[in-house]
């Protein structure tokens, strides 16, 4: 199991103390949620892309860490990007070591 981050720890602690209450959405909100979910998960187009082997291997590794198929992972990343919800963590700005040739060009 993945280690919980601070927010997840806070939620778990609140849950264990009984501080959280379950609520039901209104019919209007429920209708909006259903419409948004349906629009998000309709996959009616197919595309083909070419990726380098190392990039595909990194994608497959990340998908495995998330516990989802790599095609679903790619679709999720693309969806987050086009909806403006893809945010980079400061630690992810530095390149990950992938075993690729990492020599830098001087000049």
C-alpha distances in whole Angstrom, upper triangle without the diagonal:
4,7,9,12,16,16,13,14,17,17,15,17,20,19,19,22,23,24,23,26,25,28,29,30,34,35,36,33,31,34,33,29,30,32,29,27,29,31,27,26,30,30,33,34,33,33,33,32,32,30,30,28,26,25,24,22,20,20,18,16,15,15,12,10,10,10,14,17,19,22,20,19,22,24,21,22,26,26,24,27,30,29,29,25,24,24,23,21,24,22,21,25,26,25,22,24,24,26,29,32,32,35,37,40,43,46
4,6,9,13,14,11,12,16,15,14,17,19,19,19,22,23,24,23,25,25,28,29,30,33,35,35,32,31,33,31,28,29,31,28,26,29,30,26,26,29,29,33,33,32,32,32,31,31,28,28,27,24,23,23,21,18,18,17,15,13,13,12,9,9,10,14,17,18,21,19,17,20,22,19,20,23,23,22,24,27,26,26,22,21,20,19,18,20,18,18,22,22,22,20,21,22,24,27,30,29,33,34,38,40,42
4,7,10,12,9,9,13,14,12,15,17,17,17,20,22,22,22,25,25,28,29,30,34,36,36,32,32,34,33,29,31,33,30,28,31,32,28,28,32,32,35,36,35,35,35,33,34,31,31,29,27,25,25,23,21,21,20,17,15,17,15,12,12,14,17,21,21,24,22,20,23,25,22,22,25,25,23,25,29,27,26,23,21,20,19,17,19,17,18,21,22,23,20,22,23,26,28,31,30,33,34,38,40,42
4,7,8,6,6,9,10,9,12,14,14,15,17,19,19,18,21,22,24,26,27,31,33,33,29,29,32,30,27,29,31,28,26,29,30,27,27,31,31,35,35,35,35,36,34,35,32,32,31,29,27,27,25,23,22,22,20,17,18,17,14,13,15,18,22,23,25,23,20,23,25,21,21,25,24,22,24,27,26,25,21,20,19,19,16,19,17,18,22,23,24,22,24,25,28,31,34,32,35,36,39,41,44
4,6,5,6,9,10,11,12,14,15,16,18,20,19,19,22,22,25,27,27,31,33,33,29,29,32,30,27,29,31,27,26,30,30,27,27,31,32,35,35,35,35,35,34,34,32,32,31,29,27,27,26,23,22,23,20,18,19,19,15,15,17,20,23,23,26,23,21,23,24,21,21,24,24,21,23,26,24,23,19,18,17,16,14,16,15,16,19,21,22,21,23,25,28,30,33,31,34,35,38,39,42
4,5,5,6,9,10,10,12,14,15,17,18,17,17,20,22,24,26,27,30,33,33,29,29,32,30,27,30,32,29,28,31,32,28,30,33,34,38,38,38,38,39,37,38,35,35,35,32,30,31,30,26,26,27,24,21,22,23,19,18,21,23,27,27,29,27,24,26,27,24,23,27,26,23,25,28,26,24,20,20,18,18,15,17,16,18,21,23,25,24,26,28,31,33,36,34,37,37,40,41,43
4,5,5,6,9,10,11,12,14,15,17,15,14,17,18,20,23,23,26,29,29,25,26,28,26,24,26,28,25,24,28,29,26,27,31,32,35,36,36,36,37,36,37,35,36,35,33,30,31,30,27,26,27,25,21,22,23,19,18,20,22,26,26,28,25,23,25,26,22,22,25,24,21,23,26,23,22,18,19,17,18,15,18,18,19,22,24,26,25,28,29,33,35,37,35,38,38,41,43,45
4,5,5,6,9,10,10,12,14,15,14,13,16,17,19,22,22,26,29,29,25,25,28,26,23,25,28,25,24,27,28,25,26,30,31,34,35,35,36,37,36,37,34,35,34,32,30,30,29,26,25,25,23,20,20,21,17,16,18,20,24,25,27,24,22,25,25,21,22,25,24,21,24,26,24,23,19,20,18,19,17,20,19,20,23,25,27,25,28,29,32,34,37,36,39,39,42,44,46
4,5,5,6,9,10,10,12,14,14,14,17,19,21,24,25,29,31,32,28,28,31,30,27,29,31,28,27,31,32,29,29,33,34,38,39,39,39,40,39,40,37,38,37,34,32,32,31,28,27,28,25,23,23,23,20,18,20,23,27,28,30,27,25,28,28,25,25,28,27,25,27,30,28,27,23,23,21,22,19,21,21,22,25,27,28,27,29,31,34,36,39,37,40,41,44,45,48
4,5,5,6,9,10,11,12,11,11,15,17,19,22,23,27,30,30,26,27,30,28,26,28,31,28,27,31,32,29,30,34,35,39,40,40,41,42,41,42,39,40,39,37,35,35,34,31,30,30,28,25,26,26,23,21,23,25,29,30,32,29,27,30,30,26,26,30,28,25,28,30,28,26,23,23,22,23,20,22,22,24,27,28,30,29,32,34,37,39,41,40,43,43,46,47,49
4,5,5,6,9,10,11,9,9,12,13,16,19,20,23,26,27,23,23,27,25,23,25,28,25,24,28,29,26,27,31,33,36,38,38,39,40,39,41,39,40,39,37,35,34,34,31,29,30,28,25,25,25,22,20,22,24,27,29,30,27,25,28,28,24,25,28,26,24,27,29,26,26,22,23,22,23,21,24,24,25,28,30,32,30,33,34,37,39,42,41,44,44,47,49,51
4,5,5,6,9,10,10,10,13,14,17,20,22,26,28,29,26,25,29,28,25,27,30,27,26,29,31,28,29,32,34,38,39,39,40,41,40,42,39,40,39,37,35,35,34,31,30,30,28,25,25,24,21,20,21,23,27,29,31,27,26,29,29,26,27,30,28,26,29,31,29,28,25,25,24,25,23,26,25,26,29,31,33,31,33,34,37,40,43,41,44,45,48,50,52
4,5,5,6,9,9,10,13,16,19,22,24,27,30,31,28,28,31,30,27,30,33,30,29,33,34,32,32,36,38,41,42,43,44,45,44,45,42,43,42,40,38,38,37,34,33,33,31,28,28,28,25,23,25,27,31,32,34,31,30,33,33,29,30,33,32,29,32,34,32,31,27,28,27,27,25,27,27,28,31,33,35,33,35,37,40,42,45,43,46,47,50,52,54
4,6,5,6,5,6,10,13,16,19,21,24,27,28,25,25,29,28,25,28,31,29,28,31,33,31,31,35,37,41,42,43,44,45,44,46,44,45,44,42,40,39,38,36,34,34,33,30,30,30,27,25,26,28,32,33,35,32,30,33,33,29,30,33,31,29,32,34,31,30,27,28,27,28,26,28,28,30,33,34,36,35,38,39,42,44,47,45,48,49,52,53,55
4,5,5,6,6,9,11,14,17,20,23,26,27,24,24,27,27,24,26,29,27,26,30,31,29,30,33,35,39,41,41,42,44,44,45,43,44,43,41,39,39,38,35,34,33,32,29,28,28,26,24,24,26,30,32,34,30,29,32,32,28,30,33,31,29,32,34,31,31,27,28,28,29,27,30,30,31,34,36,37,36,38,39,42,44,47,46,49,50,53,54,56
4,5,8,9,12,14,17,20,23,27,29,31,28,27,31,31,28,30,33,31,29,33,35,32,33,36,38,42,43,44,45,46,46,47,45,46,45,43,41,40,39,37,35,35,33,31,30,29,27,25,26,28,32,34,36,32,31,35,35,31,32,36,34,32,35,37,34,34,30,31,30,31,29,32,31,32,36,37,38,37,39,40,43,45,48,47,50,51,54,56,58
4,5,8,11,14,17,21,23,27,30,31,28,28,32,32,29,31,34,33,31,35,37,35,35,39,41,44,46,47,48,49,49,50,48,49,48,46,44,43,42,40,38,38,36,34,33,33,30,28,29,31,35,37,39,35,34,38,37,34,35,38,36,33,37,39,36,35,32,33,32,33,31,33,33,34,37,39,41,39,41,43,46,48,51,49,53,53,56,58,60
4,6,8,11,14,17,20,23,26,28,25,25,29,29,26,29,32,30,29,33,35,33,34,37,39,43,45,46,47,49,48,50,48,49,48,46,44,44,43,40,39,38,37,34,33,33,31,29,29,31,35,37,38,35,34,37,36,33,35,37,35,33,36,38,35,35,31,33,32,34,32,34,34,36,39,40,42,41,43,44,47,49,52,51,54,54,58,59,61
4,7,10,13,17,19,22,25,27,24,24,28,27,25,28,31,29,28,32,34,32,33,36,39,42,44,45,46,48,48,49,47,49,48,46,44,43,43,40,38,38,37,34,33,34,31,29,30,31,35,37,38,35,34,37,36,32,33,36,34,31,35,36,33,33,29,31,30,32,30,32,33,34,37,39,41,40,42,44,47,49,52,50,53,53,56,58,59
4,7,10,13,15,19,22,23,20,20,24,24,21,24,27,26,25,28,30,28,29,33,35,39,41,42,43,45,45,47,45,46,46,44,42,41,40,38,36,36,35,32,31,31,29,26,27,29,32,34,35,32,31,34,33,29,31,33,31,29,32,33,30,30,27,29,28,30,29,31,32,33,36,38,40,38,41,42,45,47,50,49,52,52,55,57,58
4,6,10,13,16,19,21,18,18,22,22,20,22,25,24,24,27,29,28,29,32,35,38,40,42,43,45,45,48,46,48,47,46,43,42,42,40,38,38,37,34,33,33,31,28,29,30,33,35,36,32,32,35,33,30,32,34,31,29,33,34,30,31,28,30,30,32,31,34,35,35,38,40,42,41,44,44,48,49,53,51,55,55,57,59,61
4,7,10,13,16,18,15,15,19,19,17,19,22,22,21,24,26,25,26,29,32,35,37,39,41,43,43,46,44,46,46,45,42,41,41,39,36,36,36,33,31,32,30,27,27,28,31,33,34,30,30,33,31,28,30,32,29,28,31,32,29,29,27,29,29,32,31,34,35,35,38,40,42,41,43,44,47,49,52,51,54,54,57,59,61
4,7,9,13,14,12,12,16,16,15,17,20,20,19,22,24,24,25,28,31,34,36,38,40,43,43,46,45,47,47,46,43,42,42,40,37,37,37,34,32,33,32,28,29,29,32,34,34,30,30,33,31,28,30,32,28,27,31,31,28,29,26,29,29,32,32,35,36,36,39,41,43,42,45,45,49,50,53,52,55,55,58,60,61
4,7,9,11,10,9,12,14,12,14,17,17,17,20,22,22,23,25,29,31,34,36,38,41,42,45,44,46,46,46,43,41,42,40,37,37,37,34,32,33,32,29,29,29,31,34,33,29,30,32,30,27,30,31,27,27,30,30,27,28,26,29,30,33,33,36,38,37,40,42,43,43,46,46,49,50,54,52,56,56,58,60,62
4,6,8,6,6,9,10,9,11,14,14,15,17,19,20,21,23,27,29,32,34,36,39,40,43,42,45,45,45,41,40,41,39,36,36,37,34,32,33,32,29,29,28,31,33,32,28,29,31,28,25,28,29,25,25,28,27,24,26,24,27,28,31,32,35,37,36,38,41,42,42,45,45,49,49,52,51,55,54,57,59,60
4,5,5,6,8,10,10,12,14,15,16,18,20,21,22,24,28,30,33,36,38,41,42,45,45,47,48,47,44,43,44,42,39,39,40,37,35,36,35,32,32,31,34,35,34,31,31,33,30,28,30,31,27,27,30,29,25,27,26,29,31,34,35,38,40,39,41,44,45,45,48,48,52,52,55,54,57,57,59,61,62
4,6,5,6,9,10,10,12,14,15,16,18,20,21,23,26,28,31,34,36,40,41,44,44,47,48,47,44,43,44,42,39,39,40,37,35,37,36,33,33,31,33,35,34,30,31,33,30,28,30,31,27,27,30,29,25,28,27,30,32,35,36,40,41,40,42,45,46,46,49,49,52,53,56,55,58,58,60,62,63
4,5,5,6,9,10,11,12,14,16,17,18,20,22,25,27,30,33,35,38,39,43,43,46,47,46,43,42,43,41,38,39,40,37,35,37,36,32,33,31,33,35,33,29,31,32,29,27,29,29,25,25,28,26,23,25,25,28,30,34,35,38,40,39,41,44,45,45,48,48,51,52,54,54,57,56,58,60,61
4,5,5,6,9,10,11,12,14,15,16,18,20,24,26,28,31,33,36,37,40,40,43,44,43,40,39,40,38,35,36,37,33,31,34,33,29,30,28,30,32,30,27,28,29,26,24,26,26,22,22,25,24,20,22,21,25,27,30,31,35,36,35,37,40,41,41,44,44,48,48,51,50,53,53,55,57,58
4,5,5,6,9,10,10,12,14,15,17,18,22,24,27,30,32,35,36,39,39,42,43,42,39,38,39,37,34,34,35,32,30,32,31,28,28,27,28,30,29,25,26,28,25,23,26,26,22,22,25,24,21,24,22,25,28,31,32,36,37,36,38,41,42,41,44,44,47,48,51,50,53,53,55,58,58
4,5,5,6,9,10,11,12,14,16,17,20,22,25,28,31,34,35,39,39,42,43,43,39,38,39,38,34,35,36,33,31,33,33,29,29,27,29,30,29,25,27,28,25,23,26,25,22,22,25,24,21,24,23,26,28,32,33,37,38,37,39,42,42,42,45,45,48,48,51,51,54,54,56,58,59
4,5,5,6,9,10,11,12,14,16,19,21,24,27,29,32,33,36,37,40,41,40,37,36,37,36,32,33,34,31,29,32,31,27,28,26,28,29,27,24,25,26,22,21,23,23,19,19,22,20,17,20,19,23,25,29,30,34,35,34,35,39,39,39,43,42,46,46,49,48,51,51,52,55,55
4,5,5,6,9,10,10,12,14,18,20,23,25,27,30,31,35,34,37,38,38,34,33,35,33,29,30,31,28,26,28,28,24,25,23,25,26,24,21,22,23,20,18,21,21,17,17,20,19,16,19,18,21,23,27,28,32,33,31,33,37,37,37,40,39,43,43,46,45,49,48,51,53,54
4,5,5,6,9,10,11,12,16,18,21,24,26,29,31,34,34,37,38,38,35,33,35,33,30,30,32,29,26,28,28,25,25,23,24,25,24,20,22,23,20,18,22,21,18,19,22,20,18,21,20,23,25,29,30,34,35,33,35,38,39,38,41,40,44,44,47,47,50,50,52,54,55
4,5,5,6,9,10,11,15,16,19,22,24,28,29,33,33,36,37,38,34,33,35,33,30,30,32,29,27,29,30,26,26,24,25,26,23,20,22,23,19,18,21,20,16,18,20,19,16,20,19,22,25,28,30,34,35,33,35,38,38,38,41,40,44,44,47,46,49,49,51,53,54
4,5,5,6,9,10,14,16,18,21,23,26,27,30,30,34,35,35,31,30,32,30,27,28,29,26,24,27,27,23,24,21,22,23,21,18,19,20,16,15,17,17,13,14,17,15,13,16,15,18,21,25,27,30,32,30,31,34,35,34,37,37,40,40,43,43,46,45,47,50,50
4,5,5,6,9,12,15,17,19,22,25,26,29,29,32,33,33,30,28,30,28,25,25,27,24,21,24,24,20,21,18,19,21,19,15,17,18,15,13,16,16,13,14,17,16,14,17,16,18,21,25,26,30,31,29,31,34,34,33,36,35,39,39,42,42,45,45,47,49,50
4,5,5,6,10,12,15,18,20,24,25,29,29,33,33,34,30,29,30,30,26,26,28,26,23,25,26,23,22,20,20,21,19,16,18,19,15,15,18,17,14,16,19,17,16,19,19,21,24,27,29,33,34,31,33,36,36,35,38,37,40,40,43,43,46,46,48,51,52
4,6,6,9,11,13,16,18,22,23,27,27,31,32,32,29,27,30,29,25,26,28,25,23,26,26,23,23,20,20,21,18,16,18,18,14,14,16,15,12,14,16,14,13,17,17,19,22,25,28,31,33,30,31,34,34,34,37,36,39,39,42,41,44,44,46,49,49
4,6,8,11,13,15,17,20,21,24,25,28,29,29,26,24,26,25,21,22,24,22,19,22,23,19,20,17,17,18,15,12,14,14,11,10,13,12,9,11,13,12,11,14,14,16,19,22,24,28,29,26,28,31,31,30,33,32,35,35,38,38,41,41,43,46,46
4,6,9,12,14,16,19,20,24,24,27,28,28,25,23,25,25,21,21,23,21,18,21,22,18,18,15,15,16,13,11,13,14,10,10,14,13,10,13,16,15,14,17,17,18,21,24,26,30,30,28,30,32,31,31,33,32,35,35,38,38,42,42,44,47,47
4,6,9,12,14,18,20,23,24,28,29,30,26,24,27,26,23,23,26,24,21,23,25,22,21,18,17,18,15,13,15,15,12,13,16,14,12,15,17,16,16,19,19,20,24,26,29,33,33,30,32,34,33,33,35,34,37,36,39,40,43,43,45,48,48
4,6,8,11,14,16,20,21,25,25,27,24,21,24,24,20,21,24,22,19,22,24,21,20,17,15,15,12,11,14,13,10,12,15,13,12,15,17,15,16,19,19,20,24,26,29,32,32,29,31,33,32,31,33,31,34,34,37,37,41,41,42,45,46
4,7,10,14,17,20,22,26,27,28,25,23,26,26,23,23,26,25,22,25,27,24,24,20,18,18,14,14,17,16,12,15,17,15,14,18,19,17,18,22,22,23,26,29,32,35,35,32,33,36,34,34,36,34,36,36,38,39,42,42,44,47,47
4,7,10,13,17,19,23,24,26,23,21,24,25,21,22,25,24,21,24,27,24,24,20,18,17,13,14,16,14,11,15,16,14,14,17,18,16,18,21,22,22,25,27,30,34,34,30,31,34,32,32,34,31,34,33,36,36,39,40,41,44,44
4,7,10,14,16,20,21,23,20,18,21,22,19,19,23,22,20,23,25,23,23,19,16,15,11,13,15,13,11,15,16,14,14,18,18,17,19,22,23,22,26,27,30,33,33,29,30,32,30,30,31,29,31,30,33,34,37,37,38,42,42
4,7,10,13,17,18,20,18,16,19,20,17,18,22,21,19,22,24,23,23,19,17,15,11,13,15,12,11,15,15,12,14,17,17,16,19,21,22,21,24,25,28,31,31,27,28,30,28,27,29,26,29,27,30,31,34,34,35,38,39
4,7,10,13,15,18,15,13,17,18,16,17,20,20,19,21,24,23,23,20,17,14,11,14,15,12,12,16,16,14,16,19,18,18,21,23,24,22,25,26,29,31,31,27,27,29,26,26,27,24,26,25,27,28,31,32,33,36,37
4,6,10,12,15,12,11,15,16,14,15,18,18,18,20,23,22,23,20,17,14,12,15,15,11,12,16,15,13,16,18,17,17,21,22,23,20,23,23,26,28,28,24,24,25,23,23,24,21,23,21,23,25,27,28,29,32,33
4,7,9,12,10,9,13,14,13,15,18,18,18,20,23,23,23,21,18,14,13,16,16,13,15,18,16,15,19,21,19,20,23,24,24,22,24,24,26,28,27,24,24,24,21,21,22,19,20,18,20,22,24,25,26,30,31
4,6,8,6,6,10,11,10,12,15,15,16,18,20,20,21,19,17,13,13,16,15,12,14,17,15,15,18,20,18,20,23,23,23,20,22,21,24,25,24,20,21,21,18,17,18,15,17,15,17,19,21,22,24,27,28
4,6,5,6,9,10,11,12,14,16,16,18,20,21,22,21,18,15,15,18,17,14,17,19,17,18,21,22,20,22,26,25,25,22,23,22,24,25,24,20,20,20,16,16,16,12,14,11,14,16,18,20,21,25,26
4,5,5,6,9,10,10,12,14,15,16,18,20,21,19,17,14,15,18,17,15,18,20,18,19,23,23,22,25,27,27,27,24,25,23,25,26,24,21,21,21,17,16,15,11,12,11,13,16,19,21,23,26,28
4,5,5,6,9,10,10,12,14,15,17,18,20,19,17,14,16,18,16,15,19,20,18,19,22,23,22,24,27,26,25,22,23,21,22,23,21,17,18,17,13,12,11,7,9,8,11,13,16,18,20,24,26
4,5,5,6,9,10,11,12,14,15,17,18,17,15,12,13,16,13,12,15,16,14,15,19,19,18,20,23,23,22,18,19,18,19,21,19,15,16,16,13,11,12,9,11,10,13,14,18,19,21,25,27
4,5,5,6,9,10,10,12,14,15,16,15,12,9,10,13,11,10,14,15,14,15,18,19,18,21,23,23,22,19,21,19,21,23,21,18,19,19,16,14,15,11,13,13,16,18,21,23,25,28,30
4,5,5,6,9,10,10,12,14,15,14,13,10,12,15,13,12,16,17,16,17,20,21,21,23,25,25,24,21,22,20,21,23,20,17,19,18,15,13,13,9,11,12,15,17,20,22,25,28,31
4,5,5,6,9,10,11,12,14,14,13,10,13,14,11,11,15,15,14,16,19,18,18,21,23,23,21,18,18,16,17,19,17,14,15,15,12,10,10,8,11,11,15,15,19,21,24,27,29
4,5,5,6,9,10,11,12,11,10,7,9,11,8,8,11,12,10,13,15,15,16,18,20,20,19,16,17,16,17,19,18,14,16,17,14,12,14,11,14,15,18,19,22,24,26,29,31
4,5,5,6,9,10,10,9,8,5,9,10,8,9,13,13,13,15,17,18,19,21,23,23,21,18,20,19,20,22,20,17,20,20,17,15,15,13,15,16,20,21,24,26,29,32,34
4,5,5,6,9,10,10,10,8,12,13,10,12,15,15,14,17,19,19,20,23,24,24,22,19,19,18,18,20,18,15,18,18,15,12,13,11,14,15,19,20,23,25,28,31,34
4,5,5,6,9,9,10,8,11,11,8,10,13,12,11,14,16,16,17,20,21,20,18,15,16,15,15,17,15,13,16,16,14,12,13,12,15,17,20,20,24,25,28,31,34
4,5,5,6,5,6,5,8,8,6,8,11,10,11,14,15,15,17,19,20,21,18,16,17,17,17,20,19,16,19,20,18,16,17,15,18,20,23,24,27,29,32,35,37
4,5,5,6,7,7,11,11,9,12,15,14,14,17,19,19,20,23,24,24,21,19,20,19,20,22,20,18,21,21,20,17,18,16,18,20,24,24,28,30,33,36,39
4,5,8,10,10,14,13,10,13,16,14,14,18,19,18,20,23,23,23,20,18,18,17,17,19,17,15,19,19,18,15,16,16,18,20,24,24,28,29,32,35,38
4,6,9,9,12,10,8,12,13,11,12,16,16,15,18,20,20,21,18,16,17,17,16,20,18,16,19,21,20,17,19,18,21,23,27,26,30,31,34,37,39
4,7,9,12,10,9,13,14,13,14,18,18,18,20,23,23,23,20,19,20,20,20,23,22,20,23,24,23,20,22,20,23,25,28,29,33,34,37,40,42
4,6,8,7,7,10,11,10,12,15,15,16,18,20,21,22,19,18,20,20,21,24,23,20,23,25,23,21,22,21,24,25,29,29,33,34,37,40,42
4,6,5,6,9,10,11,13,14,15,17,19,20,21,23,21,19,21,22,23,26,24,22,24,25,24,21,23,20,23,24,28,28,32,33,36,39,41
4,5,5,6,9,10,10,12,14,15,16,18,20,21,19,17,19,19,21,24,22,19,22,23,21,19,20,17,20,21,24,25,29,30,32,36,38
4,5,5,6,9,10,11,12,14,15,17,18,20,19,17,20,21,23,26,25,21,23,25,23,21,23,20,23,23,26,27,31,32,34,37,39
4,5,5,6,9,10,10,12,14,15,16,18,17,15,18,19,21,25,24,21,23,25,23,22,24,22,25,25,29,29,33,33,36,39,40
4,5,5,6,9,10,11,12,14,15,16,15,13,15,16,18,21,20,17,19,21,20,18,20,19,22,22,26,26,30,30,33,36,37
4,5,5,6,9,10,11,12,14,15,14,12,15,16,18,21,21,17,19,21,19,18,20,18,22,21,24,25,28,29,31,34,35
4,6,5,6,9,10,11,12,14,13,12,16,17,20,23,23,20,21,24,22,22,24,22,25,25,28,28,32,32,34,37,38
4,5,5,6,9,10,11,12,11,10,13,15,17,20,21,18,20,22,21,21,23,22,26,26,29,28,32,32,34,37,38
4,5,5,6,9,10,11,9,7,10,12,14,18,18,15,16,19,18,18,21,20,23,23,26,25,28,28,31,33,34
4,5,5,6,9,10,10,9,12,14,17,20,21,17,18,21,20,20,23,22,25,24,27,27,30,29,31,34,35
4,5,5,6,9,8,9,12,15,18,21,22,19,20,23,23,23,26,25,28,28,30,30,33,33,34,37,38
4,6,5,6,5,5,9,11,14,18,19,16,17,21,21,21,24,24,27,27,30,29,32,31,33,36,36
4,5,5,6,5,8,11,14,17,19,16,16,19,19,20,23,23,27,26,28,27,30,29,31,33,33
4,5,8,8,12,14,18,20,22,19,20,23,23,24,27,26,30,29,31,30,33,32,33,35,36
4,6,8,11,14,17,20,22,20,20,24,24,25,29,28,32,31,33,32,35,34,36,38,38
4,6,8,11,15,17,20,17,18,21,22,23,27,27,31,30,32,30,33,32,33,35,35
4,6,10,12,16,18,16,16,20,21,22,25,26,29,29,31,30,33,32,34,36,36
4,7,10,13,15,12,13,17,17,18,22,22,26,25,28,26,29,28,30,32,33
4,7,9,12,10,11,14,16,17,20,21,25,25,27,25,28,27,29,31,32
4,6,8,6,7,10,12,13,17,18,22,22,24,22,24,23,26,27,29
4,5,5,7,10,12,13,16,18,22,22,24,22,25,24,26,28,29
4,5,5,8,11,12,16,18,22,22,23,21,23,22,24,26,27
4,5,6,9,10,13,15,19,19,21,18,21,20,23,25,27
4,5,7,8,11,13,17,17,19,17,20,19,22,24,26
4,6,9,12,14,17,17,18,16,18,17,20,21,23
4,6,9,12,15,15,16,13,15,14,17,19,21
4,6,9,11,11,12,10,13,13,16,18,20
4,6,9,10,12,10,14,15,18,21,23
4,6,7,10,8,12,14,17,20,23
4,5,9,9,13,15,18,21,24
4,7,8,11,14,17,20,24
4,6,9,12,15,18,21
4,6,9,11,15,18
4,6,10,13,16
4,7,9,13
4,6,10
4,6
4
